[in-house]
Amino acid sequence: MKPRSLVSSRFVWALSCVGVLFLVACIPRGTENIVLVPGAFPSPPGVPPAGASVAEDREDRTDIDWKTMPRPLPEPRWPELDHDMATVPLWPSDPACAMHNVSFALRASRTFLVSFPRSGNSWTRYLVEGATGVATGAVYAGETLIHFGMKSQMRNLNGKVILIKIHANDRRRVPDHVPVILLIRNPADSIISFFNYKKGKGSKIKWLRNVTYGAYFTKDFRDHFDLELIQWKKLAIDQLLYSQRLLVIPYEELKKDPIAQVRRALAFLGVPADEGRLECLRRYPDGPVLGLQRQASFYENGLVDPYTPEQKLALAKAVAEVSELLRERNFPPLPAYNLTHK
């Protein structure tokens, strides 16, 4: 007669084997290579799971930075130009750059440049126009094109521009399947700059106006902050959740190295890099629009801290939420923001 302990151990071993076989049989096909990500959010309908659009050699990498590109990328080719429409020289006073123009495309596919207001959208468009030689537009009919004295009437410019500016997070206007470049700026800076744009005085040019020192400590500013922080976060989150083809460019990274971020935009748009154009952009990185990003002088010079501790906490929470979704789409988190002043 076998000892009871031996019988019991064999019974437990057999039962364990049966359990393992049962679990293996229940695993759905195609899930064997899933990598669990701590804190991962489920992918929404129509959006590939995190990593699905990223090259396989990135799966185990930990050095992803803001020069990394989402995959797959389109085959680079020069856009066909519409020679019946206007052409404007970009840098006519420089003999080394005078040959570079900006023109309208013949049949450009739609790509949206999505950003919260006062986040460098117009400057990004200038850089893309300089690098590609193709005009950009905006969904806002009253806006004048950067290098042309005409309004951005998209019904007349459909297929003629390489990027379309929009500040809204309306999925009907920016469908999930349409490529999107998402431009994100420190909310502490963009919210102040937008407040200055809406409420500032002292100049006929709306972008150059300044608010008074005391304007930051009013109910008007508190209401502005509460509304616009919600909009800043929602705009970024909607794109990160639903855009099926997405490139993210932080404004701070663009300022740090414009050419590196322009190269990312070119690869995403499927346009070859013209080193001659990029060299001219290095000479003239600001263009006619970067100066429009001036903030109220008190804030810009660090003379005022407009945010309460509660507002700073709300800013930090919003940034953390967006950074988490960036990680889920295999982008780096947002840069370390100074939530006090520029």
Secondary structure in CASP SS format (residue, H / E / C, confidence):
PFRMAT SS
TARGET T0000
AUTHOR 0000-0000-0000
METHOD secondary structure of the structure
MODEL  1
M C 1.00
K C 1.00
P C 1.00
R H 1.00
S H 1.00
L H 1.00
V H 1.00
S H 1.00
S H 1.00
R H 1.00
F H 1.00
V H 1.00
W H 1.00
A H 1.00
L H 1.00
S H 1.00
C H 1.00
V H 1.00
G H 1.00
V H 1.00
L H 1.00
F H 1.00
L H 1.00
V H 1.00
A H 1.00
C H 1.00
I C 1.00
P C 1.00
R C 1.00
G C 1.00
T C 1.00
E C 1.00
N C 1.00
I C 1.00
V C 1.00
L C 1.00
V C 1.00
P C 1.00
G C 1.00
A C 1.00
F C 1.00
P C 1.00
S C 1.00
P C 1.00
P C 1.00
G C 1.00
V C 1.00
P C 1.00
P C 1.00
A C 1.00
G C 1.00
A C 1.00
S C 1.00
V C 1.00
A C 1.00
E H 1.00
D H 1.00
R H 1.00
E C 1.00
D C 1.00
R C 1.00
T C 1.00
D C 1.00
I C 1.00
D C 1.00
W C 1.00
K C 1.00
T C 1.00
M C 1.00
P C 1.00
R C 1.00
P C 1.00
L C 1.00
P C 1.00
E C 1.00
P C 1.00
R C 1.00
W C 1.00
P C 1.00
E C 1.00
L E 1.00
D C 1.00
H C 1.00
D C 1.00
M C 1.00
A C 1.00
T E 1.00
V E 1.00
P E 1.00
L C 1.00
W C 1.00
P C 1.00
S C 1.00
D C 1.00
P C 1.00
A C 1.00
C C 1.00
A C 1.00
M C 1.00
H C 1.00
N E 1.00
V E 1.00
S E 1.00
F C 1.00
A E 1.00
L C 1.00
R C 1.00
A C 1.00
S C 1.00
R C 1.00
T C 1.00
F E 1.00
L E 1.00
V E 1.00
S E 1.00
F C 1.00
P C 1.00
R C 1.00
S C 1.00
G C 1.00
N H 1.00
S H 1.00
W H 1.00
T H 1.00
R H 1.00
Y H 1.00
L H 1.00
V H 1.00
E H 1.00
G H 1.00
A H 1.00
T H 1.00
G C 1.00
V E 1.00
A C 1.00
T C 1.00
G E 1.00
A E 1.00
V C 1.00
Y C 1.00
A C 1.00
G C 1.00
E C 1.00
T E 1.00
L C 1.00
I C 1.00
H C 1.00
F C 1.00
G C 1.00
M C 1.00
K E 1.00
S C 1.00
Q C 1.00
M H 1.00
R H 1.00
N H 1.00
L H 1.00
N C 1.00
G C 1.00
K C 1.00
V C 1.00
I C 1.00
L C 1.00
I E 1.00
K E 1.00
I E 1.00
H C 1.00
A C 1.00
N C 1.00
D C 1.00
R C 1.00
R C 1.00
R C 1.00
V C 1.00
P C 1.00
D C 1.00
H C 1.00
V C 1.00
P C 1.00
V E 1.00
I E 1.00
L E 1.00
L E 1.00
I E 1.00
R C 1.00
N C 1.00
P H 1.00
A H 1.00
D H 1.00
S H 1.00
I H 1.00
I H 1.00
S H 1.00
F H 1.00
F H 1.00
N H 1.00
Y H 1.00
K H 1.00
K H 1.00
G C 1.00
K E 1.00
G C 1.00
S C 1.00
K C 1.00
I C 1.00
K H 1.00
W H 1.00
L H 1.00
R C 1.00
N E 1.00
V C 1.00
T C 1.00
Y H 1.00
G H 1.00
A H 1.00
Y H 1.00
F H 1.00
T C 1.00
K H 1.00
D H 1.00
F H 1.00
R H 1.00
D H 1.00
H H 1.00
F H 1.00
D H 1.00
L H 1.00
E H 1.00
L H 1.00
I H 1.00
Q H 1.00
W H 1.00
K H 1.00
K H 1.00
L H 1.00
A H 1.00
I H 1.00
D H 1.00
Q H 1.00
L H 1.00
L H 1.00
Y H 1.00
S C 1.00
Q C 1.00
R C 1.00
L E 1.00
L E 1.00
V E 1.00
I E 1.00
P E 1.00
Y H 1.00
E H 1.00
E H 1.00
L H 1.00
K H 1.00
K H 1.00
D C 1.00
P H 1.00
I H 1.00
A H 1.00
Q H 1.00
V H 1.00
R H 1.00
R H 1.00
A H 1.00
L H 1.00
A H 1.00
F H 1.00
L H 1.00
G C 1.00
V C 1.00
P C 1.00
A C 1.00
D C 1.00
E H 1.00
G H 1.00
R H 1.00
L H 1.00
E H 1.00
C H 1.00
L H 1.00
R H 1.00
R H 1.00
Y C 1.00
P C 1.00
D C 1.00
G C 1.00
P C 1.00
V C 1.00
L H 1.00
G H 1.00
L H 1.00
Q H 1.00
R C 1.00
Q C 1.00
A C 1.00
S H 1.00
F H 1.00
Y H 1.00
E H 1.00
N C 1.00
G C 1.00
L C 1.00
V C 1.00
D C 1.00
P C 1.00
Y C 1.00
T C 1.00
P H 1.00
E H 1.00
Q H 1.00
K H 1.00
L H 1.00
A H 1.00
L H 1.00
A H 1.00
K H 1.00
A H 1.00
V H 1.00
A H 1.00
E H 1.00
V H 1.00
S H 1.00
E H 1.00
L H 1.00
L H 1.00
R H 1.00
E H 1.00
R C 1.00
N C 1.00
F C 1.00
P C 1.00
P C 1.00
L C 1.00
P C 1.00
A C 1.00
Y C 1.00
N C 1.00
L C 1.00
T C 1.00
H C 1.00
K C 1.00
END
